[in-house]
Amino acid sequence: MNLFKEFFAWWDSATWGTRLLLWRQGEEVGSDAQGNQYYRQKGGDRRWVMYNGDADASRVPPEWHAWLHFTTPEPPSEAPLPTQPWEKEHVPNLTGTAYAYHPPGSLLGSGDRRAPAPYEAWRPEE
């Protein structure tokens, strides 16, 4: 089954074609805290990421996203971007997972679903 996945299942891991491309034309430039690896084409303009796990673009931190989209010329491994004290750690999109946010009153949330006390339903003027 793993051999089949490597031939066809690009959403689960790298395919054989991608591995061949990396071997022939890729140059690793760095990795992030989640284990994603970043590459550029030798002597070319192409840039790409090899995900550590599921291929989910929200797992790419902002500094690497900027490099992948040619906003910054050098990868963060060579020229780190300055950070501010108010910046938070990057978190991937958790929608659809067990860790997704459910606001108070949500069908999937816990607790009371009733409206707050001062709530009054709207009625059209007659």
Disulfide bonds with the S-S distance in Angstrom:
none
